Amino acid sequence: MEITWFGHSCFILNERGLATVITDPYDALATGHSPLSIPGEIVTISHNKPGHNHVAAVKGDPFVISGPGEYEIGGVFITGLQTNGHTTPIEMDERNTMYVYDFDGIKIAHLGGIDRLPNQSEVEELGNVHIMLVPIGGNSTLNAVQAAEIVNLIEPNIVIPMHYMTETSIIKLEPLNKFMKEMGLSNFEPLNSFKVTGPRNLPEETQVVVLEALN
């Protein structure tokens, strides 16, 4: 299993023999990151904004998932859970779906544009999460403090931060070091990608893995 980050909230999730998943492909004009042109068989969209819904950046004819539900495509099991927009009538582009991907027993949660801590029933729906991709930059999503709280709430084995200010970002977001400080970390070495062969090879205690944006 390999996870690569392209910047903002966009990742490619790869496992040999299973469908390739692209999360939240962005429009470069909206984010400042390099333009995307990547192959994928499944695209998941957390919310309907240009930084997260640019399906045209994905090559081929991918299966697009843009809302809650349960899906099985190419050997990958995907569960979408709505988070924002339960209690007030809001515009559709403000709704958020977080996704859990099951790659042969490795469960990865992408929280999308979540803007609050999940309630107890949502935590139970998420289940046992091995790897969590969490927004940390604030603006319309979790800030560093809230992101650290959600890590403590869900207790994944691996946390990979996303949706924060980088050298190329044009969206006003908090920087990575704010979240790392909240997690009590100061020294870290960004990786080009994160690879794991199975749940048993993951650390028992939560660890933060920082990825270098491919773009």
Residue pairs with C-beta under 8 A, 6 or more apart in sequence:
1 13
1 14
1 15
1 103
1 104
1 106
1 195
1 196
1 197
1 198
2 13
2 14
2 15
2 193
2 194
2 195
3 11
3 12
3 13
3 14
3 108
3 131
3 133
3 160
3 193
3 194
3 195
3 211
4 11
4 12
4 14
4 192
4 193
4 211
4 214
5 11
5 160
5 162
5 193
5 211
5 212
5 213
5 214
6 12
6 26
6 33
6 36
6 38
6 213
6 214
6 215
7 26
7 31
7 33
7 34
7 166
7 168
7 169
7 213
7 214
7 215
8 24
8 26
8 31
8 33
8 51
8 52
8 162
8 163
8 169
8 171
9 23
9 24
9 26
9 46
9 51
9 52
9 110
9 112
9 113
9 133
9 135
9 162
9 163
10 22
10 23
10 24
10 25
10 26
10 33
10 36
11 22
11 23
11 24
11 110
11 133
11 162
12 20
12 21
12 22
12 23
12 38
12 40
13 20
13 21
13 22
13 23
13 101
13 103
13 108
14 20
15 76
15 103
15 104
15 106
17 75
18 74
18 75
18 76
18 103
18 104
19 41
19 42
19 73
19 74
19 75
19 76
20 39
20 40
20 41
20 42
21 40
21 41
21 42
21 43
21 44
21 76
21 78
21 101
22 38
22 40
22 42
22 43
22 44
22 58
22 62
23 43
23 44
23 46
23 99
23 110
23 133
24 44
24 45
24 46
24 51
24 52
24 53
24 110
24 112
25 36
25 38
25 43
25 52
25 53
25 54
25 55
25 57
25 58
26 33
26 36
26 50
26 51
26 52
26 54
26 57
27 50
27 51
27 54
27 57
28 34
28 35
28 36
29 50
30 49
30 50
30 51
30 54
30 170
30 171
31 50
31 51
31 169
31 170
31 171
32 168
32 169
32 170
32 171
33 166
33 168
33 169
33 213
33 215
34 168
34 215
35 57
35 215
36 54
36 57
36 58
36 215
37 57
37 59
38 57
38 58
38 59
39 58
39 59
39 60
40 58
40 59
40 60
40 62
41 60
41 62
41 63
41 73
41 74
42 62
42 63
42 64
42 65
42 73
42 74
42 76
42 78
43 55
43 58
43 62
43 63
43 64
43 65
44 64
44 65
44 66
44 78
44 80
44 97
44 99
44 110
45 52
45 53
45 55
45 64
45 65
45 66
45 97
46 52
46 96
46 97
46 98
46 99
46 110
46 111
46 112
46 113
47 53
47 84
47 93
47 94
47 95
47 96
47 97
47 112
47 113
48 66
48 92
48 93
48 95
49 93
49 113
51 171
52 112
52 113
53 66
55 62
55 64
63 73
65 71
65 78
65 80
65 99
66 97
67 80
67 82
67 95
67 97
68 80
68 81
68 82
68 97
69 79
69 80
70 77
70 78
70 79
70 80
71 77
71 78
71 79
71 80
72 78
75 104
76 101
76 102
76 103
77 101
77 102
78 99
78 100
78 101
78 102
79 99
79 100
79 102
79 125
80 97
80 98
80 99
81 97
81 98
81 99
81 100
81 122
81 125
81 126
82 95
82 96
82 97
83 96
83 97
83 98
83 111
83 112
83 114
83 115
83 116
83 118
83 122
84 90
84 94
84 95
84 96
84 113
84 114
84 115
84 116
85 94
85 95
85 96
96 112
96 113
96 114
96 115
97 112
98 109
98 110
98 111
98 112
98 114
98 126
99 109
99 110
99 112
100 107
100 108
100 109
100 126
100 127
100 129
101 107
101 108
101 109
101 110
104 198
105 198
105 199
106 130
106 131
106 196
106 198
106 199
107 127
107 128
107 129
107 130
107 131
108 129
108 130
108 131
108 132
108 133
109 126
109 129
109 131
109 132
109 133
109 154
109 156
110 133
111 132
111 133
111 134
111 135
111 142
111 150
112 135
113 135
113 140
113 141
113 163
114 135
114 141
114 142
114 150
115 140
115 141
115 142
116 142
116 146
117 146
117 149
117 150
117 153
118 126
118 150
118 153
118 154
123 153
123 154
126 154
129 154
129 156
130 156
130 157
130 158
130 199
130 202
131 156
131 157
131 158
131 159
131 160
131 194
131 196
131 202
132 151
132 154
132 156
132 158
132 159
132 160
133 160
133 162
134 142
134 147
134 150
134 151
134 159
134 160
134 161
134 162
135 141
135 142
135 147
135 161
135 162
135 163
135 164
136 142
136 143
136 144
136 147
136 161
136 162
136 163
136 164
136 174
136 176
136 178
136 179
137 143
137 144
137 163
137 164
137 165
137 173
137 174
137 175
138 144
138 173
138 174
139 171
139 172
139 173
141 163
142 150
143 174
143 178
144 174
144 178
144 179
144 181
144 182
145 182
147 161
147 179
147 182
148 179
148 182
148 183
151 159
151 183
151 206
155 206
156 206
157 199
157 202
157 203
157 204
157 206
157 207
158 194
158 196
158 202
158 203
158 206
158 207
158 208
158 209
159 183
159 206
159 207
159 208
159 209
160 194
160 208
160 209
160 210
160 211
161 176
161 179
161 208
161 210
163 173
164 173
164 174
164 175
164 176
164 179
165 171
165 172
165 173
165 174
165 175
165 176
166 176
166 213
168 213
168 215
176 210
180 186
180 188
180 208
180 210
183 208
185 208
188 208
188 210
189 210
190 210
190 211
190 212
191 209
191 210
191 211
191 212
192 211
192 212
192 214
193 211
194 209
194 211
196 202
